[in-house]
Amino acid sequence: MHKAGFVNIVGNPNVGKSTLMNALVGERISIATFKAQTTRHRIMGICNTDEMQIVFSDTPGVLKPSYKLQESMLNFSTSALADADILLYVTDVVETPDKHNDFVEKVGKLDVPVLLLINKIDLTNQEKLVELVDAWKELLLSAEIIPISAVAKFNVDYVMKRVKELLPESPPYFDKDQWTDRPARFFVNEIIREKILLYYDKEIPYSVEVGVDQFKEDAGKIYIHAVIYVERDSQKGIIIGRQGRALKKVASEARRDLEKFFGKTIFLETLVKVDKDWRNSDKELRNFGYQLD
């Protein structure tokens, strides 16, 4: 008997979905920073054994869209409800259960197993946690509620155990040596964008997209040329910084992480370009790989 299925992770921004994804998959696949709206795409991480294949899928946070990029992010999350064999709905001890009633209502109508994971339990006490569990029980009657701490990996093993028990019988969907559905260039984009999220304040990180226009790999080295796109000239100046120092810092930190990720020496060149209003452009969003329909 072989088991396989799609285990989709959904929830609001900033509840720790990406940290959980990385803990479950055992690879650094999703960006995990303290900033909201970190994940913009739907990212798969595949766990393989002889007996099963678990296809985890991290999605952008559920939010009310203010521009077309956010509409695309919401589409990724909504599509994750349609093809899930198991749904992991991630919340935390700060979020109130009624924050996104429409989305929760859709989750409640699913015919697949739903594990409601209350993350960051180290930030509360037992009494408040019990109250939160009771509130979620009223909203999602059929969900199995599991308190966790993704950072401390508390109860993450139990979540994996339940996933394995609930996984349906099926042949594998992907080759057994495949660990994600994304190409190498995608992770270059994500790692550079993560550094921008970490090192710049306010609106700057959310106005940025990254593209790779050159990726050449040989036995021990990878040569990468990446373009950082911003919406305004003023943002370009901030990204580059005085005498190019800010951009050098981002590139240096990204190169270090890329070398760990790929296990090779990285030669990274970065360029900053202005692409006005790309977050509201159907053409540009499609070029960057976003789902609009």
Steps between C-alpha positions, in 0.01 A plus 500: 500500500632843403368834627525840333318830517502877509525655847424870454592763759277808521443783747535872551828693459758488777374187681813295424387289203838509327689404817265204540544401134878496535480299822271240340697465176841518661626741234523879485235545233277786612617844607442548871542858627321714755331700223141438394422393140840330471376209287366616162484173307375150567811295577512121514737293711495124442580237764571152363532158662462152353141485626375855445536838333379810686469813286493796737387830352561837668270780383492880542313635799127558477433873475266756345666603172600864447665449159535230232806336658297436816211369288742246354622407849141439612441286189789275601345451845149438366625245245665311785154421638392337173774239462590415859493144628576638846479865603721657765335823611760699696402768749676627811429614856478868398250467216128509575298215343259738324771691306410349160153350537444449127814290460434304821150425373649350182736288709206374707326370186793282389459123482867433577669474843582840649771541764469840670844587633521771768859623470722702739357343814815604686359856490192425711386309809291187544179683593503726193595207276201299622270797428645528149457128433135520609437801273647317199299187579181701459610632159649180354308212651669221305859628528757329718665774708871467582698762697855536363815711500658485155814683615557266797368205293257415780236253375635523141583129513143430610364703208714293264375181667137603446571597137648156433198331661250708298680479165294313236619197307646612168802458273754785520429821310866597449830322448637359823817711482306827457469723808319804355308607190696824465809556280834611644451860382190531716700441818757757393215752471359403838830514689585845361148623578531365854809716559313803370214422737746482788708809429259764370213670680140597429366465146831427322495116529142479374583707192783264404508198270808303396577334167796288388609561142814284517563172684805304380609194693809282474654232724582723796373849421182685409503838324185704566385838371190623683286808445321671789192682374348797684211732413663844539838669453503596868469132595790414269718747689403350834570143385844597367586722795786746539794395283318172436548377857142383561488293182843352573376388842191334351703329229763379747243353739305343212816348352586340835154339525505393135830319555342309789189427296675374186819368660714682241704818466271783388597798285211744534448825311201722581342789312211727603240610242180705518184328374220744578183359658597136436275390789193609301612385154351174369786461252777553754336281765469215249865548405588460866296179521192619687157340467238757394193291417 
